Structures are given as structure tokens and as C-alpha cells.
Amino acid sequence: MDDLMGLCAWQNFDDQGVRGDHTSRDAVSTTTQEKTTGTTQSAILSLFSEEYSQRHPRASEDMEAPGLAHGIASPLNPREGMIKNASLESLQLCERDGKAEDSGVVGMEELPVPRNIKISNITCDSFKICWDMDPHTTEKITHYFIDLNKKENKNSNKFKHKDVPTKLVAKAVPLPMTVRGHWFLSPRTEYTVAVQTACKQSDGDYAISEWSDIVEFCTADYSSVHLTQLLQKAEVIAGRMLKFSVFYRNQHEEYFQHCRGVLGGQMMPSLKDNSGSHGSPLSGKLEGIVFSCNTEFNTGQPPQDSPYGRFRFQVPAEALFTPDTLLYFGDFYCMYTAYHYVILVLAPRGSPGDLYCTERLPELDVTNNRFLTRVCGDDGRVEFRHAQDVILELIYTEPVPLALGTVSHISGHQLMSLSTVNAKKDPSCKTCNISVGR
């Protein structure tokens, strides 16, 4: 677990040969004495091995690019077609299909270009990469350069700042090689990757091959390990447990008319939207019906206000939360407000929803957890409780007949600002974020 936390998430450079760097290719300092300008979109972590830090001690102090132009002469970046001269007197690059100029290497044979790149073992913040090379030329290779970028979205906001591209430097370790780093890999995100081979010379300069072909891949959802981390964070702020007796679902009148007239008098499951954590395995994959159960502290009843509509379907808790219903933790998030939301899944045993969740989500003890409980007393009566300090969103995975409850008009305001439909999680919140992405 330690390798998932903080900037130390990279595997040890000497043991595994991997390091990470957020470096804008359009602005790189020629020496460690030159400060990057205010318009430079560089996010430098570290680019080369410990030898460079020893020779240029100010590089890490000033967070500047460690002389990329001085150390490397490279063919063109695979994504940009051409790298502009960003006031780098010593950096001379040519077209992608050309060769490096002024490499500082005399009589160096051309290095092999990686072929047939394969990506495997993909998680939400790591992947393995390997490729084919001529075995007779591998002995010349000392390093690999990996160019990693988020895949461009044609529908993205053209006025939004572009993501800073990431260049990774790795010692030439045996393949496949694991690339891991939560500060430049996000869950459920499409990336492009290309590779160069390099040979470090005695004077510290590098001879570099042409770029490989570009390949694409998509990172995975949160695993059960990551969801358990979210669960533990949510437990900290859940607060005390309050009694409740009903689940309720707020919608517009037309929704319930559609259920009666078209759907045979029942509410049908639908795919969960994209609200919550970006790495959630529920979004766009699990089908269910969203209910609430939070109550007002002073009345013990559901609130009269709702962002979803002025009509409410209300059903006794025991009708859905039965002894044969399993409970799963799904997500923990906020939307740039003081309110925090916890998503739970209620799935009848053996149902498709249960089968989906049991492989992906942490299961909760229905009689003893910090969010939602069902406890049978000595007198045989069942008592239901919910957490006071978080807003629960309950996904029931099966159809629900309207005949199980009642539909009535509520008198409160329709507070649209509280809607969580496709709501994006606040990535800066320390309460509900973990170190593997948002």
C-alpha cells in the first residue's frame, strides 16, 4: 500500500527503473539557473537519475526542468508533430520521422525503435508495458523514455487549460515494466503512450531512438482495496445513528405517471449516472433505483424539500431492506460543499445486482456498520437506523412496485442546487479523497 501514497508512489528507481515527471514540452529551462516564466505550464517532479541531482543540486530546489536540452537530443514528441524552440539554445529537434540533430554522440549507431507495444495489468493508477526489439541491439540501451498523455476529447472545452503532458524516464530493466503513479494516472481515463530507447554516454548526454507508434489504453475503476480506503474515510465523519422507518424517492409527477401507464405500475432500475468519484465501479455500470432515508433531526421525518421533484414515493423500510437483502459500500464524495454523500447498494441475495457488487464492492454487516443498519430486537421488532452526518444515497437493484408504498405531494422547496445528478467530486477535499485519483 505504501507505493500508492504521495510522491513516493513510484517504484524504487534502482530496483524497478521507473520515475515520473510532469514536464511541459513547450517550456523547459536550458540550465538550472534559469527560472521558468509565469506562463510556463510545467509541473516538474524529477526527470533523471540521482547522478543528475548530484551534478545540479539546484534543480530539485527550484523545481525546474533539469536541462532536458543539454542532456537529450531527440526525435519529435509523438503527440505534437513538432516541438517549438522555447528559448532553448542547446535543444535542436527535427520532424518525428527524422533523426536527432546535435546529439553530442560521435559514431553512435541508430538505436532500435520499440515495436508492437503491449499494455497489460491495467489498474486505476498503474499498468505494465512491454514491446519488441532486435535482441542484438538491446545491449546498447541504458534507458527508456515513455511519453504518456491523456487522450484528446473532441468535445472538451477548447478554452480550458490542456493537461500537462508527462514524460517518464526508466532505466532499461527487463520487460514487462510496471508504470505506477497516482499523480499523473487517473481512474477510468483514456491515455496514449509512445516509447523511445536511449543510451546514456560518458559525458552525461543521451543518444535516443525515434518514437514508437502510439498506442491507446484506458485505466480501470477503483478496486475493492481503494473502495475500502474510501469506506474508512467515510466512517470517520458518519456521526451517530438515528432511527428511521421509510425509504423515499422524490420525482416529478410525470415520472410516476409513466411508471403507472407504461411500466406496469412499477419503478424500473436504470444505469447509475456519473456522479461521485471518477473511479467508481458503479457509474454507468450498475442498474438500480435511487432512494433516500435521511430524516430531519427535530422531527424524525423525511425533509419536505427536494431537488428532484415535488412528488414522493414512500415505502416502509422493511419492504426493501429484508433479512435477505445484502448491503454494499459504493462511494464517498462531496460537491465543493460542506455536505458529504455516501452511496450504498441494497441488493437482494442472488440478484444480478448482488452478483455485480460481490465482486467489486466492500460488503457491510447489516447489523453493525456506521451508515445503515437493520437490527432485530428481543421482542422481534426490527429497528432501522441511518448515519446523521452524511447524506445517504441508496441504490436498490431490483424493480419496485408502486403498490408497496404511497405517492404524495410534498410542500417544500425544490432546491436544485442540492441535486447530485452527474455531480463531479471535489478533487481537493482531503476528507473524501484517496491518493489513487478522484
FIKOL-644672 format. One record per residue (C-alpha): x, y, z. Coordinates in Angstrom, 1 decimal. Layout:
N
NODE / X / Y / Z
...
! end
This chain:
438
NODE / 0.0 / 0.0 / 0.0
NODE / 2.9 / 2.4 / 0.6
NODE / 3.7 / 2.6 / -3.1
NODE / 0.2 / 4.1 / -3.7
NODE / 0.7 / 7.1 / -1.4
NODE / 2.2 / 10.5 / -2.1
NODE / 5.0 / 11.3 / -4.5
NODE / 6.9 / 8.2 / -3.3
NODE / 4.4 / 6.1 / -5.2
NODE / 7.0 / 5.3 / -7.9
NODE / 8.7 / 2.0 / -7.6
NODE / 12.3 / 2.4 / -6.5
NODE / 14.4 / 3.8 / -9.4
NODE / 17.3 / 1.5 / -9.0
NODE / 15.2 / -1.7 / -8.4
NODE / 12.4 / -1.2 / -10.9
NODE / 13.8 / 1.5 / -13.1
NODE / 10.8 / 3.9 / -13.2
NODE / 10.5 / 7.6 / -12.4
NODE / 7.8 / 10.1 / -13.2
NODE / 7.8 / 13.7 / -14.4
NODE / 5.2 / 16.2 / -15.3
NODE / 7.0 / 18.3 / -17.9
NODE / 5.5 / 20.7 / -20.4
NODE / 7.4 / 20.2 / -23.7
NODE / 6.8 / 23.8 / -24.7
NODE / 8.8 / 25.3 / -21.9
NODE / 12.0 / 23.7 / -20.5
NODE / 14.9 / 25.5 / -18.9
NODE / 18.2 / 25.2 / -20.5
NODE / 20.1 / 25.3 / -17.2
NODE / 19.1 / 25.1 / -13.6
NODE / 20.0 / 28.8 / -13.1
NODE / 17.2 / 29.9 / -15.5
NODE / 13.8 / 30.4 / -13.8
NODE / 10.7 / 29.3 / -15.7
NODE / 8.4 / 32.2 / -16.6
NODE / 4.9 / 32.7 / -15.2
NODE / 3.3 / 31.5 / -18.4
NODE / 5.3 / 28.2 / -18.4
NODE / 2.9 / 25.3 / -18.0
NODE / 5.5 / 23.0 / -16.4
NODE / 4.9 / 20.8 / -13.4
NODE / 8.3 / 19.3 / -12.7
NODE / 8.8 / 16.4 / -10.3
NODE / 12.1 / 14.8 / -11.4
NODE / 13.3 / 13.7 / -14.8
NODE / 16.6 / 11.9 / -14.5
NODE / 18.5 / 9.7 / -12.1
NODE / 20.3 / 10.6 / -8.9
NODE / 23.5 / 11.3 / -10.9
NODE / 21.9 / 14.5 / -12.3
NODE / 20.8 / 15.7 / -8.9
NODE / 24.3 / 15.4 / -7.6
NODE / 25.7 / 17.4 / -10.6
NODE / 23.0 / 20.0 / -10.5
NODE / 21.8 / 20.4 / -6.9
NODE / 19.7 / 23.4 / -7.6
NODE / 17.4 / 21.6 / -10.0
NODE / 15.3 / 20.0 / -7.2
NODE / 15.3 / 23.1 / -5.1
NODE / 14.0 / 25.4 / -7.9
NODE / 11.7 / 22.7 / -9.4
NODE / 13.0 / 23.5 / -12.8
NODE / 13.5 / 21.1 / -15.8
NODE / 16.9 / 19.6 / -15.3
NODE / 18.5 / 20.5 / -18.6
NODE / 16.5 / 18.4 / -21.0
NODE / 18.0 / 20.2 / -23.9
NODE / 21.5 / 19.7 / -22.6
NODE / 21.1 / 16.0 / -21.9
NODE / 18.9 / 14.8 / -24.7
NODE / 18.7 / 15.2 / -28.5
NODE / 15.5 / 13.5 / -29.6
NODE / 13.2 / 13.0 / -32.5
NODE / 10.0 / 14.7 / -32.2
NODE / 7.4 / 14.2 / -29.5
NODE / 4.8 / 11.7 / -30.8
NODE / 1.8 / 13.8 / -30.0
NODE / 2.8 / 17.2 / -31.2
NODE / 4.3 / 16.7 / -34.6
NODE / 6.9 / 19.4 / -33.9
NODE / 8.5 / 20.8 / -30.7
NODE / 8.9 / 24.5 / -30.8
NODE / 12.2 / 26.1 / -29.7
NODE / 11.2 / 27.5 / -26.2
NODE / 14.3 / 29.7 / -25.9
NODE / 16.5 / 26.6 / -25.7
NODE / 19.7 / 27.3 / -27.5
NODE / 21.0 / 23.8 / -27.0
NODE / 17.8 / 21.9 / -27.9
NODE / 17.6 / 21.1 / -31.6
NODE / 14.8 / 18.6 / -32.7
NODE / 13.7 / 17.6 / -36.1
NODE / 10.5 / 16.0 / -37.5
NODE / 9.1 / 12.8 / -36.0
NODE / 10.2 / 10.7 / -39.0
NODE / 13.6 / 12.4 / -39.0
NODE / 16.6 / 11.8 / -36.7
NODE / 18.1 / 13.7 / -33.8
NODE / 20.5 / 16.5 / -34.5
NODE / 23.4 / 17.6 / -32.4
NODE / 23.2 / 14.6 / -30.2
NODE / 26.7 / 15.0 / -28.9
NODE / 27.5 / 11.4 / -29.8
NODE / 30.1 / 10.6 / -32.4
NODE / 29.7 / 7.4 / -34.4
NODE / 26.8 / 6.2 / -32.4
NODE / 24.7 / 3.6 / -34.3
NODE / 21.0 / 4.1 / -34.5
NODE / 19.1 / 2.7 / -31.5
NODE / 16.2 / 0.3 / -32.0
NODE / 12.7 / 1.7 / -32.1
NODE / 10.2 / -0.2 / -29.8
NODE / 7.7 / -2.2 / -31.8
NODE / 4.4 / -3.9 / -31.0
NODE / 3.8 / -2.1 / -27.7
NODE / 1.6 / -4.1 / -25.4
NODE / -0.2 / -2.7 / -22.3
NODE / -1.4 / -5.2 / -19.6
NODE / -2.3 / -5.5 / -15.9
NODE / -4.1 / -2.2 / -16.0
NODE / -5.4 / -0.7 / -12.7
NODE / -6.8 / 2.7 / -11.8
NODE / -3.2 / 4.1 / -11.3
NODE / -0.8 / 1.6 / -12.9
NODE / -0.1 / -0.5 / -15.9
NODE / 2.5 / -2.9 / -17.3
NODE / 4.2 / -2.1 / -20.6
NODE / 6.4 / -4.2 / -22.9
NODE / 7.5 / -4.2 / -26.6
NODE / 9.6 / -6.0 / -29.2
NODE / 13.1 / -5.1 / -30.1
NODE / 16.0 / -6.5 / -32.0
NODE / 17.8 / -8.6 / -29.4
NODE / 21.2 / -7.8 / -31.0
NODE / 20.8 / -4.1 / -30.2
NODE / 19.4 / -4.2 / -26.6
NODE / 22.8 / -4.2 / -25.0
NODE / 23.3 / -0.6 / -26.1
NODE / 20.2 / 0.6 / -24.3
NODE / 20.5 / 2.1 / -20.9
NODE / 17.2 / 3.9 / -20.5
NODE / 13.6 / 4.1 / -21.8
NODE / 11.7 / 7.3 / -22.4
NODE / 7.9 / 7.0 / -22.1
NODE / 5.6 / 9.7 / -23.4
NODE / 2.2 / 9.5 / -21.6
NODE / -0.8 / 11.8 / -22.4
NODE / -4.5 / 11.9 / -21.8
NODE / -6.3 / 11.1 / -25.0
NODE / -7.8 / 14.3 / -26.5
NODE / -11.5 / 14.7 / -26.3
NODE / -13.0 / 16.4 / -29.3
NODE / -15.9 / 17.6 / -27.2
NODE / -13.7 / 19.1 / -24.5
NODE / -13.8 / 22.8 / -23.7
NODE / -11.3 / 24.4 / -26.1
NODE / -10.7 / 27.3 / -23.7
NODE / -9.7 / 25.0 / -20.8
NODE / -6.1 / 24.6 / -20.0
NODE / -4.7 / 21.5 / -21.5
NODE / -3.4 / 18.7 / -19.3
NODE / 0.3 / 18.9 / -18.7
NODE / 1.9 / 16.0 / -20.6
NODE / 4.0 / 13.5 / -18.7
NODE / 7.4 / 12.2 / -19.7
NODE / 8.7 / 9.2 / -17.7
NODE / 12.3 / 8.0 / -17.6
NODE / 13.2 / 4.5 / -16.7
NODE / 16.4 / 2.5 / -16.5
NODE / 16.5 / -0.3 / -19.0
NODE / 15.0 / -3.0 / -16.8
NODE / 13.7 / -6.4 / -18.0
NODE / 10.2 / -6.1 / -19.7
NODE / 7.4 / -6.0 / -18.9
NODE / 7.9 / -2.9 / -16.8
NODE / 5.3 / -1.5 / -14.3
NODE / 4.4 / 2.1 / -14.5
NODE / 2.7 / 3.4 / -11.4
NODE / 1.8 / 6.9 / -10.2
NODE / -1.4 / 8.4 / -9.0
NODE / -0.3 / 12.0 / -9.6
NODE / -0.4 / 11.5 / -13.4
NODE / -2.7 / 8.5 / -13.8
NODE / -6.4 / 8.8 / -13.1
NODE / -9.1 / 6.1 / -13.0
NODE / -11.4 / 5.5 / -16.0
NODE / -9.3 / 7.7 / -18.2
NODE / -8.1 / 7.1 / -21.8
NODE / -4.4 / 7.6 / -22.4
NODE / -1.9 / 7.5 / -25.3
NODE / 1.6 / 6.2 / -24.9
NODE / 4.8 / 6.0 / -27.0
NODE / 8.3 / 4.9 / -26.2
NODE / 11.9 / 5.7 / -27.1
NODE / 15.1 / 3.8 / -26.3
NODE / 18.1 / 5.7 / -25.1
NODE / 21.8 / 5.3 / -24.4
NODE / 23.5 / 7.4 / -21.8
NODE / 27.0 / 8.5 / -22.7
NODE / 30.0 / 9.0 / -20.5
NODE / 29.6 / 12.8 / -20.8
NODE / 26.0 / 12.6 / -19.5
NODE / 24.4 / 13.2 / -22.9
NODE / 21.8 / 10.7 / -24.4
NODE / 21.5 / 9.2 / -27.8
NODE / 17.8 / 8.4 / -28.5
NODE / 15.9 / 6.4 / -31.0
NODE / 12.9 / 7.5 / -32.9
NODE / 9.5 / 7.3 / -31.2
NODE / 7.5 / 4.1 / -31.4
NODE / 4.0 / 4.1 / -32.8
NODE / 1.3 / 5.5 / -30.4
NODE / -1.0 / 3.0 / -28.6
NODE / -4.1 / 3.8 / -26.5
NODE / -5.4 / 2.3 / -23.3
NODE / -7.9 / 3.1 / -20.6
NODE / -7.2 / 2.9 / -16.9
NODE / -9.5 / 0.8 / -14.6
NODE / -12.1 / 1.5 / -11.9
NODE / -11.3 / 1.6 / -8.2
NODE / -10.6 / -1.8 / -6.9
NODE / -12.1 / -3.1 / -3.6
NODE / -8.9 / -2.1 / -1.9
NODE / -9.4 / 1.5 / -2.9
NODE / -13.1 / 1.4 / -2.0
NODE / -12.1 / 0.2 / 1.4
NODE / -9.9 / 3.2 / 1.8
NODE / -12.9 / 5.4 / 0.9
NODE / -15.1 / 3.4 / 3.3
NODE / -12.7 / 4.0 / 6.2
NODE / -12.6 / 7.8 / 5.5
NODE / -16.4 / 7.9 / 5.4
NODE / -16.7 / 6.1 / 8.7
NODE / -14.7 / 8.9 / 10.4
NODE / -17.4 / 11.5 / 9.7
NODE / -20.6 / 9.4 / 9.7
NODE / -21.8 / 10.6 / 13.1
NODE / -24.3 / 9.0 / 15.3
NODE / -27.1 / 6.7 / 14.2
NODE / -30.7 / 8.0 / 14.0
NODE / -33.9 / 5.9 / 13.8
NODE / -35.9 / 5.9 / 10.5
NODE / -38.8 / 3.8 / 9.2
NODE / -39.2 / 4.6 / 5.5
NODE / -37.3 / 4.8 / 2.2
NODE / -38.4 / 7.6 / -0.1
NODE / -37.8 / 8.7 / -3.7
NODE / -38.6 / 12.2 / -5.0
NODE / -39.5 / 12.8 / -8.6
NODE / -41.8 / 14.9 / -10.9
NODE / -45.4 / 13.8 / -11.3
NODE / -44.8 / 12.8 / -14.9
NODE / -42.3 / 10.1 / -13.7
NODE / -44.9 / 8.3 / -11.6
NODE / -47.5 / 8.7 / -14.4
NODE / -45.0 / 6.9 / -16.7
NODE / -44.5 / 4.2 / -14.2
NODE / -48.2 / 3.5 / -13.9
NODE / -49.1 / 3.9 / -17.6
NODE / -46.1 / 2.4 / -19.4
NODE / -44.1 / 0.3 / -16.9
NODE / -46.9 / -1.7 / -15.4
NODE / -47.1 / 0.2 / -12.1
NODE / -43.5 / -0.3 / -11.1
NODE / -40.3 / 1.7 / -10.9
NODE / -37.6 / 0.2 / -13.1
NODE / -33.8 / 0.2 / -12.5
NODE / -31.7 / 2.4 / -14.7
NODE / -27.9 / 2.9 / -15.1
NODE / -26.3 / 5.0 / -12.4
NODE / -25.1 / 8.4 / -13.6
NODE / -21.6 / 9.7 / -13.4
NODE / -21.9 / 11.4 / -10.0
NODE / -19.4 / 10.8 / -7.3
NODE / -15.8 / 9.5 / -7.6
NODE / -14.4 / 9.3 / -11.1
NODE / -13.1 / 5.8 / -10.3
NODE / -16.3 / 4.4 / -9.0
NODE / -17.2 / 1.0 / -10.5
NODE / -20.9 / 1.9 / -10.2
NODE / -21.1 / 4.8 / -12.6
NODE / -22.6 / 3.8 / -15.9
NODE / -22.4 / 0.1 / -15.0
NODE / -24.8 / -0.7 / -12.1
NODE / -28.6 / -0.6 / -12.7
NODE / -30.7 / 0.5 / -9.8
NODE / -33.3 / 2.8 / -8.3
NODE / -32.0 / 5.6 / -6.0
NODE / -33.7 / 6.1 / -2.7
NODE / -33.1 / 8.3 / 0.4
NODE / -33.6 / 7.6 / 4.0
NODE / -32.2 / 10.7 / 5.8
NODE / -34.5 / 12.3 / 8.3
NODE / -34.7 / 15.7 / 10.0
NODE / -33.2 / 15.8 / 13.4
NODE / -36.0 / 17.6 / 15.1
NODE / -38.9 / 15.6 / 13.6
NODE / -37.5 / 12.2 / 12.7
NODE / -39.3 / 12.5 / 9.4
NODE / -38.0 / 12.9 / 5.8
NODE / -37.4 / 16.6 / 4.8
NODE / -40.0 / 18.4 / 2.8
NODE / -37.5 / 20.0 / 0.5
NODE / -36.1 / 18.1 / -2.5
NODE / -34.1 / 18.9 / -5.7
NODE / -35.7 / 16.1 / -7.7
NODE / -39.4 / 16.9 / -7.8
NODE / -42.5 / 17.7 / -5.7
NODE / -43.9 / 14.2 / -5.6
NODE / -42.6 / 11.5 / -3.3
NODE / -42.9 / 7.7 / -3.3
NODE / -42.6 / 6.4 / 0.3
NODE / -42.2 / 2.8 / 1.2
NODE / -41.7 / 1.0 / 4.6
NODE / -38.0 / 0.2 / 5.1
NODE / -38.8 / -3.4 / 5.8
NODE / -40.2 / -3.8 / 2.3
NODE / -36.8 / -3.3 / 0.7
NODE / -34.3 / -3.9 / 3.5
NODE / -35.3 / -7.5 / 4.3
NODE / -33.3 / -10.2 / 6.0
NODE / -32.4 / -11.5 / 2.5
NODE / -31.0 / -8.1 / 1.4
NODE / -27.3 / -7.5 / 1.2
NODE / -25.6 / -4.1 / 1.8
NODE / -22.6 / -2.8 / 0.0
NODE / -20.5 / 0.3 / 0.3
NODE / -20.3 / 2.1 / -3.1
NODE / -18.7 / 5.6 / -2.8
NODE / -17.9 / 8.6 / -0.7
NODE / -17.8 / 12.2 / -2.2
NODE / -18.7 / 15.8 / -1.9
NODE / -19.5 / 18.6 / -4.4
NODE / -17.5 / 21.6 / -3.3
NODE / -19.8 / 22.0 / -0.3
NODE / -19.8 / 21.0 / 3.4
NODE / -22.2 / 18.1 / 2.7
NODE / -20.7 / 14.7 / 2.1
NODE / -22.5 / 11.8 / 0.4
NODE / -22.2 / 8.1 / 0.9
NODE / -23.6 / 5.7 / -1.7
NODE / -24.8 / 2.3 / -0.5
NODE / -26.2 / -0.5 / -2.6
NODE / -29.1 / -2.7 / -1.4
NODE / -29.2 / -5.9 / -3.4
NODE / -31.5 / -8.9 / -2.8
NODE / -29.4 / -12.0 / -2.4
NODE / -28.6 / -13.8 / -5.7
NODE / -29.9 / -10.9 / -7.8
NODE / -27.8 / -9.5 / -10.8
NODE / -27.0 / -6.5 / -8.7
NODE / -25.8 / -8.7 / -5.9
NODE / -23.6 / -10.7 / -8.3
NODE / -22.1 / -7.5 / -9.7
NODE / -21.4 / -6.0 / -6.3
NODE / -20.0 / -9.0 / -4.5
NODE / -17.0 / -9.0 / -6.9
NODE / -16.3 / -5.3 / -6.7
NODE / -17.6 / -3.6 / -3.5
NODE / -17.0 / -4.0 / 0.2
NODE / -19.9 / -5.8 / 1.8
NODE / -21.2 / -4.3 / 5.1
NODE / -22.6 / -6.1 / 8.1
NODE / -26.3 / -5.0 / 8.1
NODE / -26.5 / -5.2 / 11.9
NODE / -23.2 / -3.3 / 12.6
NODE / -21.9 / -0.6 / 10.4
NODE / -21.6 / 3.2 / 10.5
NODE / -24.2 / 4.1 / 7.8
NODE / -27.3 / 2.0 / 7.6
NODE / -28.4 / -0.8 / 9.9
NODE / -31.2 / -3.3 / 10.3
NODE / -31.4 / -4.8 / 13.8
NODE / -34.0 / -7.2 / 15.2
NODE / -34.7 / -6.7 / 18.9
NODE / -35.5 / -9.3 / 21.5
NODE / -39.2 / -8.6 / 21.1
NODE / -39.0 / -9.4 / 17.4
NODE / -39.4 / -5.9 / 16.2
NODE / -37.0 / -4.6 / 13.6
NODE / -35.3 / -1.2 / 14.1
NODE / -33.7 / 0.7 / 11.2
NODE / -31.0 / 3.4 / 11.7
NODE / -29.1 / 5.8 / 9.4
NODE / -26.0 / 7.9 / 9.9
NODE / -26.7 / 11.5 / 10.9
NODE / -23.8 / 13.4 / 9.4
NODE / -23.7 / 12.1 / 5.9
NODE / -26.3 / 12.1 / 3.2
NODE / -27.1 / 8.6 / 2.1
NODE / -27.9 / 7.7 / -1.5
NODE / -29.3 / 4.1 / -1.6
NODE / -29.3 / 2.2 / -4.8
NODE / -31.9 / -0.7 / -4.8
NODE / -31.1 / -3.0 / -7.7
NODE / -34.5 / -4.5 / -8.5
NODE / -37.8 / -3.2 / -9.8
NODE / -40.1 / -1.7 / -7.1
NODE / -43.9 / -1.9 / -7.5
NODE / -45.7 / 1.4 / -6.6
NODE / -48.2 / -0.8 / -4.7
NODE / -45.6 / -1.3 / -2.0
NODE / -45.9 / 2.3 / -0.9
NODE / -47.6 / 5.6 / -1.5
NODE / -47.1 / 8.6 / -3.7
NODE / -47.9 / 12.1 / -2.3
NODE / -47.1 / 15.7 / -2.9
NODE / -44.5 / 17.5 / -0.7
NODE / -44.8 / 21.1 / 0.3
NODE / -41.2 / 22.2 / 0.5
NODE / -38.9 / 24.0 / -2.0
NODE / -37.3 / 22.3 / -4.9
NODE / -33.6 / 23.0 / -4.1
NODE / -31.9 / 22.4 / -7.4
NODE / -28.5 / 23.3 / -6.0
NODE / -28.6 / 20.1 / -3.9
NODE / -29.0 / 17.8 / -6.9
NODE / -26.3 / 15.2 / -7.3
NODE / -27.2 / 14.2 / -10.9
NODE / -23.9 / 13.8 / -12.7
NODE / -22.2 / 15.8 / -9.9
NODE / -18.5 / 16.0 / -10.1
NODE / -16.5 / 15.2 / -7.0
NODE / -14.3 / 17.9 / -5.4
NODE / -10.8 / 16.7 / -6.1
NODE / -9.3 / 19.0 / -3.5
NODE / -11.3 / 17.7 / -0.5
NODE / -9.0 / 16.0 / 2.0
NODE / -12.0 / 14.4 / 3.8
NODE / -13.2 / 12.2 / 0.9
NODE / -10.3 / 11.7 / -1.5
NODE / -7.7 / 9.0 / -1.5
NODE / -4.3 / 9.0 / -3.2
NODE / -5.2 / 7.0 / -6.3
NODE / -7.3 / 9.6 / -8.2
NODE / -10.6 / 11.3 / -7.9
! end
